[in-house]
Amino acid sequence: MTYTIHCQWLPANNVLFQIANVWLVLSYFCPPTLNGLLYLRLCLGLAGIFFALWGWLVLCAPDTFVWNLLFFVGNFLHLGYIMFSRRSKTFVHDMETVYDKIFKPINTLRHQFQYLTKDFDTKLLSSGEIWVIDGVTELKTLSVLLHGRLDIRKHGRVVHTIQDCQFINSPEWIMSQDVPYIFEVTMQAKTECRIISWDRTMLQDILKKSAYLKAVLDAVVSRDVAQKLFAMNRRIQKSGQGLAHSIYSLNEIGQEPDDDGTVQTILRGNDDLESESSDEEKILHDVKTSLLRNGYNHTDRETTL
């Protein structure tokens, strides 16, 4: 049995049809980034409007016109929503300071940082006021010292001083993870201090919803621990008392992915700190490299909560 196909080719369709299909072809080349999503919606929307014009002016088919018009409207509404969500964010003065000094240096975008600005507490300490008591106070917040100086005391002796725009309890935050933790140091205001704090439970709920934000926070907290370590080590070396041996004697900080793809902060012990140079610049470079190595590029991650 043989089949004969008799095909009579039709002339090429109108130029509107050709332009619409060109936009469809271009939509297949969108990169897997947030900007790529904008590009995709733009291409699909333009293809929709040209198909709608083709259906109205050439085919004179109302169903073709209406459906493609709906495709155009839907894509451009989504495009507008994405652009609106990425608009420049403004924060209250305290949060602007935190963003500029801590998060902006590792290229965290404003629309990603905004989720940390919705619920926080501000506390003022007068000079000499005690904020944390050794063996008594439980870790319930993650805190940043905005202004002032805060002494860290162990057995009545000052072992470190927290400066402006540094995390106050970053070592304790890392060590506590999901278990209760009692401070092993006393913290006392050396000058008037302004502190902002995020509730531990609230912050952990936010981080569970955003792997990227968790990676960023792990990175800046780890960086802060390393800076404390180097500062404390330099201080002890100058005093001729040898290297530091305390919770700050953990110096090699890295990021490793869990089985589910999220990033977990890893602290590795290292007693040899004498050869470190340009410490803070190296830390910042390592933090950025670690985020990129684990696939967390700030240009292509949309934080959705």
Kinemage of the C-alpha trace (Angstrom):
@kinemage 1
@onewidth
@group {chain A} dominant
@subgroup {mainchain}
@vectorlist {calphas} color= white
{ca met a 1} P 0.000 0.000 0.000
{ca thr a 2} L 1.381 3.359 -0.960
{ca tyr a 3} L 0.428 6.825 0.140
{ca thr a 4} L 0.774 9.904 -1.979
{ca ile a 5} L 0.886 13.272 -0.261
{ca his a 6} L -0.400 16.098 -2.355
{ca cys a 7} L 0.706 19.340 -0.745
{ca gln a 8} L 0.159 22.768 -2.150
{ca trp a 9} L 2.332 25.293 -0.392
{ca leu a 10} L 0.683 28.516 0.686
{ca pro a 11} L 2.401 31.880 0.424
{ca ala a 12} L 4.308 33.192 3.457
{ca asn a 13} L 2.199 34.772 6.169
{ca asn a 14} L 2.023 38.474 6.868
{ca val a 15} L 5.043 40.285 8.336
{ca leu a 16} L 3.230 40.617 11.690
{ca phe a 17} L 3.161 36.818 11.983
{ca gln a 18} L 6.899 36.641 11.180
{ca ile a 19} L 7.813 39.299 13.780
{ca ala a 20} L 5.748 37.540 16.433
{ca asn a 21} L 7.592 34.269 15.826
{ca val a 22} L 10.961 36.042 15.912
{ca trp a 23} L 10.138 37.216 19.449
{ca leu a 24} L 9.145 33.656 20.373
{ca val a 25} L 12.483 32.344 19.096
{ca leu a 26} L 14.367 35.015 21.052
{ca ser a 27} L 12.508 34.021 24.242
{ca tyr a 28} L 14.216 30.609 24.114
{ca phe a 29} L 17.603 32.248 24.688
{ca cys a 30} L 16.852 33.843 28.055
{ca pro a 31} L 19.548 33.157 30.695
{ca pro a 32} L 18.551 31.436 33.978
{ca thr a 33} L 18.752 34.643 36.011
{ca leu a 34} L 16.371 37.238 37.400
{ca asn a 35} L 17.231 39.554 34.501
{ca gly a 36} L 16.628 36.585 32.228
{ca leu a 37} L 13.089 36.329 33.619
{ca leu a 38} L 12.511 39.979 32.703
{ca tyr a 39} L 13.839 39.276 29.214
{ca leu a 40} L 11.569 36.216 28.860
{ca arg a 41} L 8.432 38.121 29.864
{ca leu a 42} L 9.317 40.971 27.511
{ca cys a 43} L 9.797 38.623 24.531
{ca leu a 44} L 6.598 36.662 25.213
{ca gly a 45} L 4.618 39.868 25.681
{ca leu a 46} L 5.836 41.341 22.400
{ca ala a 47} L 5.134 38.056 20.609
{ca gly a 48} L 1.612 38.127 22.041
{ca ile a 49} L 0.847 41.657 20.834
{ca phe a 50} L 2.110 40.941 17.305
{ca phe a 51} L 0.061 37.729 17.142
{ca ala a 52} L -2.953 39.728 18.355
{ca leu a 53} L -2.438 42.343 15.603
{ca trp a 54} L -2.055 39.557 13.050
{ca gly a 55} L -5.303 37.942 14.215
{ca trp a 56} L -7.172 41.281 14.114
{ca leu a 57} L -5.814 42.848 10.926
{ca val a 58} L -4.993 39.821 8.756
{ca leu a 59} L -6.979 36.779 9.870
{ca cys a 60} L -9.926 38.812 11.134
{ca ala a 61} L -10.351 36.070 13.748
{ca pro a 62} L -11.665 37.391 17.081
{ca asp a 63} L -10.604 34.307 19.083
{ca thr a 64} L -6.993 34.567 17.831
{ca phe a 65} L -6.972 38.272 18.686
{ca val a 66} L -8.477 37.876 22.178
{ca trp a 67} L -6.281 34.978 23.292
{ca asn a 68} L -3.054 36.614 22.185
{ca leu a 69} L -4.111 39.917 23.689
{ca leu a 70} L -4.589 38.116 27.007
{ca phe a 71} L -1.101 36.582 26.642
{ca phe a 72} L 0.311 40.074 26.069
{ca val a 73} L -1.468 41.574 29.089
{ca gly a 74} L -0.509 38.687 31.393
{ca asn a 75} L 3.175 38.825 30.499
{ca phe a 76} L 3.451 42.590 30.834
{ca leu a 77} L 1.610 42.572 34.162
{ca his a 78} L 4.136 40.005 35.417
{ca leu a 79} L 6.959 42.106 33.984
{ca gly a 80} L 5.653 45.165 35.834
{ca tyr a 81} L 5.369 43.211 39.087
{ca ile a 82} L 8.979 42.022 38.852
{ca met a 83} L 10.257 45.535 38.125
{ca phe a 84} L 8.188 46.951 40.999
{ca ser a 85} L 9.559 44.349 43.412
{ca arg a 86} L 13.107 45.259 42.365
{ca arg a 87} L 12.661 49.003 42.833
{ca ser a 88} L 15.145 50.804 45.038
{ca lys a 89} L 14.324 50.227 48.699
{ca thr a 90} L 14.763 52.807 51.422
{ca phe a 91} L 15.212 51.796 55.050
{ca val a 92} L 15.083 53.567 58.380
{ca his a 93} L 18.365 55.197 59.393
{ca asp a 94} L 19.559 52.345 61.627
{ca met a 95} L 18.951 49.731 58.937
{ca glu a 96} L 20.605 51.913 56.297
{ca thr a 97} L 23.715 51.897 58.479
{ca val a 98} L 23.624 48.111 58.900
{ca tyr a 99} L 23.152 47.604 55.163
{ca asp a 100} L 25.918 50.025 54.123
{ca lys a 101} L 28.505 48.766 56.604
{ca ile a 102} L 27.812 45.016 56.760
{ca phe a 103} L 25.733 43.697 53.857
{ca lys a 104} L 26.495 46.012 50.955
{ca pro a 105} L 30.250 45.138 50.883
{ca ile a 106} L 29.368 41.570 49.819
{ca asn a 107} L 26.984 42.863 47.133
{ca thr a 108} L 23.710 42.030 48.864
{ca leu a 109} L 20.886 43.745 46.985
{ca arg a 110} L 18.413 45.973 48.780
{ca his a 111} L 15.384 43.915 47.811
{ca gln a 112} L 17.084 40.878 49.388
{ca phe a 113} L 18.080 42.697 52.584
{ca gln a 114} L 14.600 44.190 53.095
{ca tyr a 115} L 13.337 41.021 54.811
{ca leu a 116} L 15.688 41.709 57.726
{ca thr a 117} L 14.254 45.203 58.216
{ca lys a 118} L 10.666 44.280 59.047
{ca asp a 119} L 11.014 43.219 62.684
{ca phe a 120} L 13.882 44.310 64.925
{ca asp a 121} L 14.403 45.901 68.320
{ca thr a 122} L 16.557 48.882 69.263
{ca lys a 123} L 18.163 49.251 72.688
{ca leu a 124} L 20.239 52.054 74.208
{ca leu a 125} L 22.859 51.295 76.852
{ca ser a 126} L 24.426 53.923 79.085
{ca ser a 127} L 28.128 53.822 79.889
{ca gly a 128} L 28.876 51.036 82.398
{ca glu a 129} L 25.545 49.252 81.877
{ca ile a 130} L 25.775 45.459 81.647
{ca trp a 131} L 24.024 43.863 78.671
{ca val a 132} L 24.990 40.174 79.119
{ca ile a 133} L 25.980 38.317 82.293
{ca asp a 134} L 28.336 35.327 82.213
{ca gly a 135} L 26.507 32.085 82.966
{ca val a 136} L 23.112 33.780 83.331
{ca thr a 137} L 21.946 35.375 80.083
{ca glu a 138} L 20.527 33.085 77.399
{ca leu a 139} L 21.066 33.764 73.710
{ca lys a 140} L 17.734 34.945 72.301
{ca thr a 141} L 18.795 37.435 69.628
{ca leu a 142} L 21.385 38.220 66.988
{ca ser a 143} L 22.622 41.736 67.678
{ca val a 144} L 24.669 44.469 66.016
{ca leu a 145} L 26.355 47.393 67.787
{ca leu a 146} L 25.481 50.469 65.725
{ca his a 147} L 27.339 53.062 67.779
{ca gly a 148} L 29.565 52.958 70.844
{ca arg a 149} L 31.988 50.484 72.359
{ca leu a 150} L 31.123 47.301 74.251
{ca asp a 151} L 33.660 45.407 76.374
{ca ile a 152} L 33.692 41.591 76.411
{ca arg a 153} L 34.828 40.404 79.850
{ca lys a 154} L 35.916 36.965 81.004
{ca his a 155} L 36.715 36.418 84.687
{ca gly a 156} L 36.571 40.181 85.145
{ca arg a 157} L 39.151 40.866 82.453
{ca val a 158} L 38.516 42.619 79.121
{ca val a 159} L 39.327 40.147 76.342
{ca his a 160} L 37.840 42.073 73.427
{ca thr a 161} L 36.020 45.328 72.602
{ca ile a 162} L 33.158 45.468 70.114
{ca gln a 163} L 33.322 48.490 67.795
{ca asp a 164} L 30.753 50.302 65.637
{ca cys a 165} L 28.783 48.166 63.157
{ca gln a 166} L 30.031 44.820 64.419
{ca phe a 167} L 27.964 41.825 65.475
{ca ile a 168} L 27.954 41.535 69.237
{ca asn a 169} L 27.259 37.831 69.662
{ca ser a 170} L 28.364 36.280 66.356
{ca pro a 171} L 30.508 33.495 67.956
{ca glu a 172} L 27.650 32.506 70.249
{ca trp a 173} L 25.181 32.608 67.342
{ca ile a 174} L 27.281 30.158 65.336
{ca met a 175} L 27.917 27.823 68.275
{ca ser a 176} L 24.309 27.737 69.453
{ca gln a 177} L 22.710 26.610 66.165
{ca asp a 178} L 19.256 25.286 67.188
{ca val a 179} L 20.028 24.531 70.838
{ca pro a 180} L 19.721 26.795 73.901
{ca tyr a 181} L 22.933 28.644 74.728
{ca ile a 182} L 24.063 30.491 77.858
{ca phe a 183} L 26.680 33.205 77.409
{ca glu a 184} L 30.129 32.425 78.804
{ca val a 185} L 31.208 36.073 78.871
{ca thr a 186} L 29.967 39.332 80.339
{ca met a 187} L 29.272 42.290 78.040
{ca gln a 188} L 29.424 45.805 79.451
{ca ala a 189} L 29.002 49.146 77.706
{ca lys a 190} L 32.249 51.130 77.683
{ca thr a 191} L 30.490 54.153 76.206
{ca glu a 192} L 26.888 54.923 75.334
{ca cys a 193} L 25.769 52.195 72.932
{ca arg a 194} L 22.975 51.774 70.431
{ca ile a 195} L 22.132 48.137 69.636
{ca ile a 196} L 19.718 46.557 67.184
{ca ser a 197} L 18.608 42.956 67.621
{ca trp a 198} L 16.686 40.350 65.664
{ca asp a 199} L 14.694 37.794 67.625
{ca arg a 200} L 16.291 34.371 67.212
{ca thr a 201} L 13.081 32.457 66.448
{ca met a 202} L 11.810 35.075 64.014
{ca leu a 203} L 15.150 35.237 62.216
{ca gln a 204} L 15.428 31.456 61.895
{ca asp a 205} L 11.925 31.341 60.371
{ca ile a 206} L 12.971 33.905 57.747
{ca leu a 207} L 16.165 32.030 56.930
{ca lys a 208} L 14.274 28.748 56.464
{ca lys a 209} L 12.300 30.403 53.673
{ca ser a 210} L 15.304 31.843 51.844
{ca ala a 211} L 18.448 29.803 51.205
{ca tyr a 212} L 20.135 32.829 49.653
{ca leu a 213} L 19.482 35.095 52.637
{ca lys a 214} L 20.721 32.350 54.962
{ca ala a 215} L 23.932 32.082 52.934
{ca val a 216} L 24.423 35.850 53.111
{ca leu a 217} L 23.837 36.020 56.861
{ca asp a 218} L 26.106 33.020 57.481
{ca ala a 219} L 28.779 34.769 55.436
{ca val a 220} L 28.652 38.124 57.247
{ca val a 221} L 28.463 36.483 60.684
{ca ser a 222} L 31.417 34.223 59.838
{ca arg a 223} L 33.350 37.203 58.547
{ca asp a 224} L 32.643 39.041 61.812
{ca val a 225} L 33.921 36.090 63.860
{ca ala a 226} L 37.117 36.012 61.809
{ca gln a 227} L 37.652 39.752 62.278
{ca lys a 228} L 37.228 39.339 66.033
{ca leu a 229} L 39.708 36.480 65.985
{ca phe a 230} L 42.385 38.438 64.131
{ca ala a 231} L 41.857 41.551 66.273
{ca met a 232} L 42.091 39.542 69.476
{ca asn a 233} L 45.156 37.667 68.261
{ca arg a 234} L 46.955 40.903 67.333
{ca arg a 235} L 46.130 42.341 70.735
{ca ile a 236} L 47.503 39.313 72.589
{ca gln a 237} L 50.614 39.195 70.389
{ca lys a 238} L 51.340 42.829 71.190
{ca ser a 239} L 51.012 42.089 74.880
{ca gly a 240} L 53.470 39.165 74.536
{ca gln a 241} L 51.075 36.623 76.007
{ca gly a 242} L 50.987 34.272 73.036
{ca leu a 243} L 48.041 33.275 70.899
{ca ala a 244} L 44.414 33.469 71.855
{ca his a 245} L 42.750 30.353 73.214
{ca ser a 246} L 39.044 30.954 73.586
{ca ile a 247} L 35.858 30.837 71.542
{ca tyr a 248} L 37.651 33.221 69.176
{ca ser a 249} L 40.469 30.721 68.518
{ca leu a 250} L 38.597 29.365 65.536
{ca asn a 251} L 39.946 30.979 62.450
{ca glu a 252} L 39.354 29.047 59.289
{ca ile a 253} L 35.831 29.818 58.175
{ca gly a 254} L 34.200 28.302 55.134
{ca gln a 255} L 30.842 27.526 53.561
{ca glu a 256} L 29.762 24.013 52.601
{ca pro a 257} L 26.435 22.979 51.070
{ca asp a 258} L 24.095 20.686 52.954
{ca asp a 259} L 22.350 17.788 51.218
{ca asp a 260} L 19.393 20.061 50.456
{ca gly a 261} L 21.596 22.631 48.748
{ca thr a 262} L 21.580 25.236 51.524
{ca val a 263} L 24.782 26.625 52.889
{ca gln a 264} L 26.074 25.822 56.339
{ca thr a 265} L 28.791 27.774 58.099
{ca ile a 266} L 31.786 25.640 59.047
{ca leu a 267} L 34.378 26.698 61.614
{ca arg a 268} L 37.670 24.853 61.626
{ca gly a 269} L 40.226 25.153 64.385
{ca asn a 270} L 43.663 26.550 63.595
{ca asp a 271} L 46.234 27.711 66.090
{ca asp a 272} L 48.714 29.102 63.587
{ca leu a 273} L 47.692 32.701 62.884
{ca glu a 274} L 51.096 34.376 62.739
{ca ser a 275} L 51.386 34.446 58.944
{ca glu a 276} L 48.083 36.241 58.246
{ca ser a 277} L 48.306 39.507 56.263
{ca ser a 278} L 45.642 41.859 54.947
{ca asp a 279} L 43.172 39.909 57.040
{ca glu a 280} L 39.950 41.832 56.431
{ca glu a 281} L 40.480 42.117 52.658
{ca lys a 282} L 41.157 38.377 52.450
{ca ile a 283} L 38.023 37.603 54.483
{ca leu a 284} L 35.831 39.740 52.235
{ca his a 285} L 37.287 38.083 49.121
{ca asp a 286} L 36.765 34.605 50.600
{ca val a 287} L 33.148 35.403 51.516
{ca lys a 288} L 32.325 36.536 47.971
{ca thr a 289} L 34.151 33.568 46.462
{ca ser a 290} L 32.332 31.168 48.775
{ca leu a 291} L 28.900 32.527 47.842
{ca leu a 292} L 29.675 32.294 44.127
{ca arg a 293} L 31.189 28.815 44.448
{ca asn a 294} L 27.998 27.552 46.044
{ca gly a 295} L 25.863 28.991 43.266
{ca tyr a 296} L 24.565 32.039 45.118
{ca asn a 297} L 25.061 34.884 42.658
{ca his a 298} L 23.427 38.100 43.869
{ca thr a 299} L 22.453 39.031 40.301
{ca asp a 300} L 20.303 35.989 39.659
{ca arg a 301} L 18.597 35.109 42.930
{ca glu a 302} L 15.115 36.336 43.792
{ca thr a 303} L 14.311 36.182 47.504
{ca thr a 304} L 10.720 35.011 47.941
{ca leu a 305} L 9.125 34.843 51.354
